[in-house]
Amino acid sequence: MKRTVRAGSVLALAVLLLAAPGTALAHDDTHNYTTKTPYSPQERLRDYEAPPRGFVPVFTESVARHGSRAMSDSEDGDAVLAVLSDAQAKGGLTHLGAALAPQVQALLDAGASIGYGNLSGLGASEQRETALRMESRLPGLFADIVARQRPIEVETSGVKRAVASADAFTGGLAAGNPALTGLIQAPVTNKDQLYFHKQPQNADYQAYADGDPDLLAALARIDEQPRTAQVARHVVSRLFTPAYAAGVPTADQVSFARSLFELYSVAPDLRVEAPRANLDPFLPAADAAWLAYLDDAEEFYQSGPAFAGRDITYKMAAPLLDDLFAELEAKAGGTSAKGAVLRFTHAEEVEPLAVLLQLPGSTKQARLDQPYTYANNPWRGASVAPMAANIQWDLFAKGGTYLVRMLYNERETAFPPSCHPIARGSVYYRLSELERCFDR
């Protein structure tokens, strides 16, 4: 539990996948799973803007979060089970409360079966399906990659779930077009760009995340709102008898409710391993919404836009943004033979990159005297960095002119307002224009 300071036949298959369960075109925000929300592509192939006449795709690159995974460890599950066991021994469980332990145990068993923190079956499917959709969007590019034997470079953070995500994604590419198999390079680790929040050069960020006074104060102010205790009390009142609940201190009620939320939010990610596990009945939507807000607040301040006037949470993504440009420029300059570069990383890298790219809902900062809330800020973990979140840049060429299109969770997305597309409302930008507006 994170507590502060605490992508012929390929096209047909992709179309089927777009209609498959789990690939809806909108996040189910009513369930409040925050950054643990399973992945959904956000636009259909038929709705994409066609490239200008004569332009063909010559390169693609992406930055993707790992797919759905198991919980990081058993801490939250163990904590919830301990309270349930104590209550059971004292006759303090309601009928609903008595049904919770088997659900929690099923989730813990599922997590242990694949390894805590590791990619789940759903996570692997998310990556394979995204790869197939990438092929269906860019058939000409992948045909050229095969014809010209262009390499597909793969980079990861080196963390097991990111490596497994890369393997699932490239496995999807190869399944869609077996001729790509020999062109997909073995994954290489690049921690400086894909796990930068943990690297020595970002010690200033680590110090911020560990104990910045403004961060501590903002999160304490959010956590200590009366609504937090009220929600925890309501959660506890449904699961335990009045007599037992009365003996649980408020702080312990809050800890229990937050641990239960962590399990609630990860349950959908383990639907393959624990298909019958469902914590929805134990956490009413209104309560889950508040607990989701507390979780989103931590993400917002730790890896999102955070405080107005400060860039500590996102400036460290600059080398990754530089690399995105460097790959485009090398391709356009004729010094790269690569057909694609695929990167697999984590929410802590996707969220800062989203700020630098000014992606929708990713940039609004909070004032010191006005903490982040759902009412005053559009930032939501479920939209900014759900499981398998991805940012893709496609390079198109016509003669010596190069255009770039960006997809964010597979939705065509504009670059920052200071960048001017080739026509008003278009999602295509000259590479030279992007270089200008990003001051390269």
N, C-alpha and C positions, 0 to 999 in steps of 0.2 A: 504494500500500500504506500503510495506516494503522499507524504505529508511534508509540507514546507518545514524546512529547517530540521523541517522533517522531510492497364490494354483486347474463283470457282467454288470449292468445298469449304475453304476456310471461312468465307463470307457467310455461307449457309449455316455453318456451325455457330459462328458468332451471333447471328440473328437469333438462333435458338437460345443461346446463352442469355441474350438480352431479355428474353421472356421467362428465363428460369427463376425459380424461387431464390430469393436472396440477392437479386440483381435489380431491384426496383430502382426507379430513377429519382427517388427522393429519400432522404434520411428520415427514419421514423423518430422524429424528435419527441413524440409523445412518451417514449420510453426512457428518454434522458440517460443515454448510455455514454455521453460525452466522448472523449477520445477513444473509448473502447467500442464505439459504434461500428458494426460490421460494414464493409465497403459496399457502396452502390455507385455505378457509373451515373454521371449527372446529365448526360445528353445522348440522344440516339444518333446513330450514323447518318440517317436520312436527313437530319436537321443541320448537319454541318455545312458551312459556307464552302462552295467549290473554289479551288485556287484559280487565280486569273488565267485566262487562256494562254497556253504555251508553257506554263510553269509546271515542273514535275518535281516530286520529292526526291531529294538526294541524300538525306541524312535525318536521323531522329535521335534524340537523347532524352533521358528522363531521370527524375529523382523520385523515388518511391519509398514510402514507409513500409516496413514489414507488414505482412498480413495479420489477421486475427491470431491471437496467441492465448496460452494459458496464463493464469495469474502468476506474478513474479515469485511468490512463495506461498506457504500455507498460513501465514500469520493471521490474516483476517478470518479465514475459515476456522482456525484453531480457537481464536478469541470468541467467535460466535458460538462454537460448539461447547466451549467451557461454560459460558453463561447458561446455555440451554441445559447442559448436564446438571449444573447446580440447581437450576429451577426445577427440573424434573425430580431430583432427589427430595426437594422440599414441597412437592405438589404445587409448584408455582407456574405451571404451563397452562395456557388456554388450549382449546382444541386446535386452533390455528397454529399456536406455538409448537405443539407436539408434532406437527407435520413438517416443521422447518429443518430439523437436524438431518433427516435422510436426504433432503435436497442439497444441503451444504456438503454433506459427505460425498454425494455423487459428484459434485463439482471438484472437491479435493481429490477424489480418486481419478477423475478425468485429467486434472492437472498433473498429478503424479505419474499417470500412465504415459504421458508424452514428455514429461519433464517440465518443471515449473519455468515459465518464461518462454517456452519453446513454441514454435509455429504450430497451430492447430490444423485439423483437417479442413476447416472452413478457410483458414488463412491460406493454405496451399491452393484451394480452389479459387479464391479471390485473385491470386497472382496468375494462375493459369488462364483464367477467363479474361483478365485484363490483357494478357499477352495476345490472346486470340483476337480480341477486339482491335488491338494495335495493328495486327496483320491485316485485318479486314478494312481498316481505315487507310492503310498505306500499301496496297497490293503491288503497285508499281515499284516502290522502294525495295520491298523484300524480293521481288523478281530480279531487280538490278543487283541486290546484294548477292544473290545466288549466281547470276550470270557473270558477275565480275569478281566473284569470290572475295567479297569484302568482309573483313572481320567484324564481329559484334563483341564489343568490349563490355565486361561486367565488373563492377566494383561494389564492394560492400563495406560495412562498418567492421566486419570481422566477428560480430556477435552472432551466435548460432541461429537465431530467428531471422536475421537479415540474410545470412548465407542460405538458409533453407528457402527463404522467399525468392532469392535469386535463382536457385535451382528449380523451384516450381514455375517461375516466370519463363525461364529459358526452356524448361520442359514443355511449357505450353506453346512456345514459338516452334519448337521442333516437332511437336505433335501436329500443329497446323501446317507446317511445311518441313518435311523430313530433310529436304536438301539443305536446310540451315544448320543441321546438327554439327557438321565439321567446322562451321564458321563461328560458332559460339565459343568464345574463349573461356578458360577456367576463371572463376571469380578471383579477383585480387583484393586485398584489404587496403583501404585508404581511410585510416582513422582521422587524419587531419581534416578531411572534408566531410566525412560521413559519420563521425562520432566526435565532432569537435568540442562538444560541451564538456567532455571528460579529459581533454588534452591539456598538457602543461602550459601551452601558449595562451590558454584562456583561464589562467588562474584567477584573474580579476572577476570573471563571471562566476567561478566556483565560490569565491569569497562572497559575492552578492547572494547566490542561491543558499549559501550556508548560514548567513546571518546579517544581511543588510538591514539596518534599522528601519528604513522606510518599508522594506518588504515585510519584515516582521510585524510592524505596526499596522500595515494595510490588511494583512491576512488575519491578524488578531481582531481587528475591528469588524471584519466580515464574519469571522467564526463566532464572535461573541454577541452577535445580534440575537435578540430574544427569540426570533423565529427558529434558530438552531435548536435551542432547548425545547421549544414547543413541538417541533417535528420529532425530535428524539423521544420525547414523552409520548407522543401519539403512536410512534412505531412500537415502543415498549408496551404500551397499554393494550395493544391488540394481541400480543404474543404471550404476555405474562399476566397472572392474576393481580388484582389491585394490591393485595397484601405483599406479594413478592416485589412488584414494581416499586412500591413505596420504599423498599429497603435498598434500592439501587440509586446511588448518588447521581446527580445530574451529569457530572463529567463522564461517568461510566455509561450512562444512557446515550450520551452523544457519541462516545467511542464505539459502542455497540451498533448504533444506527449507521455510523460511517463505515464500519467494517461490513455490515450487511449490504450497504450500497455498493461497496467494492465488489462483492460477490454477485450482486444483482446485475451490475454493469458488465461483468466478464462472462456471465452465463451464456449470452448469445454467441460469443466467440468459441464456445466449446460445444456447440449444438451437435457436432459430429460425434464427439467422444461421450457426451452426456445428453442424448437427445430428449430425455424426459425431465431434465432439470429445468425448473422454472421458478424463479423467485418473485415474479410479478405479484402473486397473491399476498406476499408478505410485506410488500412495500407499496403502499398506495401511490398513485401517480403524483399527487400534490406533494407528498413527502419526498418522493424520488426527485422531483423537480428542484426542490430546495437543496437537497444533498448534491445534486448534479451541479447546481450553481456554486456550491462550495468547492467542488472538484475543479470546475472550469476556472474559478478564481485563481486557484493555485497555478494552473497551466498558464493562464493569462499573464500573471506576474512573473513566473519563472522562465517561460520560453516564448511568450507572445510579445505584444507591443509594450506592455507594462507601463512605466511611468512617463508622463509627458516630460520632454526635454532630456530624456536619457536613452541611450542606445545599447546599454550593457547586455540586454537579453538577445539582441539580434545582430549586432555588428560582427560577431564572430562567424556569421554565415557568408561574409563577403568572399572568402576564398572559394567557396562552393559556387557562388554566383560568377566569380571570375572564370572558373573552370567551365561553366556552361557556355560562356561567351568564347573562351579559348577554343573549345571544340568546334563551334560554328565557324569561327574565323579561320581555323586550320583547314576545315573542309572547303570553305569558300576560297581560301588562298591556295588551294591545291597541294597542301603539305600533309593532308591526312587521307588515308585510304579507307578509314573506318566507315561502316554502314550505319552503325548505331553504338551509342554508349548508354548502358543501363546501370543505374546506381540504386543501391538499396540501403536504407538508413532507418531513422527513428523519428518519433514525433518531436523530440527535442531539437532536431535539425530541420524538419519540415516547417515547423512553426516560425522560427526566425527567418528562414528563406522566404516564407510567405509575406512577412513584413517588408523585407527588402524589395520584393516584387510588387508590393502594394496590391496583393490579391484581395478579392472581395471579402469583406468582413474580417480582415486580418490586421488592420493597421491602427485603428483608433486607440489612442493611449488614454490613461486615466490620470487625472490630477491628484496630487497628494491629498487635497481636502475633499475629494469626491471619488470614493472608491468605485471600482468596477462593479456594475450590476447588469442584469439582463435588460433592465429598462433603459439604461443610458449608453449601452455599448453592444454592437452586433456580434462581437467575438463569441464563437461557440466552438468548443472542441470537436463536436460532431461534424461540423462543416469544414473547419480549418484543417484538422488532422485526424480523420477517422482512421480506422485500420486500413492499411494498403493505400492511403492517400498518395496521390502522385501528381507531379508537375512534368509536363512533356513539352519539349520544343521541337518542332518539325521545320526542317530547312528545305525550301523549294528553290529551284533554279530555272532561269531562262537566259541562255547566253551567259553574260557576265553579271546578271542581276540576281540578287538573292533575297528571298522573302522568308519571314519567320512567322509561324503560328504557334500560339501557346494553348495548351489544354491544362485545365486544373480539375483533377478528378474527372477527366474526360469531357469536361465542358469547355468549349471554345471561350477563351478569356482574354480580355483586353490587357495590354501592358499599361503601365502608369499613364495618367492623363497627359503628362509632359511628352509622351511618345506619340507620334502622329501616324496612324495607319495609312495605307495607300489610298483609301477612300473613307469618307465618313461612315462609321458603323461597321467597317470591315474589321476582321480579326487578323488580317495580313499586314505585316510591317516590313519595310526594307531593313535588311541587316544594318546598313549604314545609318539608318534612322535610330535604331536601337542603340548602336554604339554612341551616337550623339547624345541621346537623352539619358543614357546611363553613364555619360562622361567617361567613355573609354578612349 
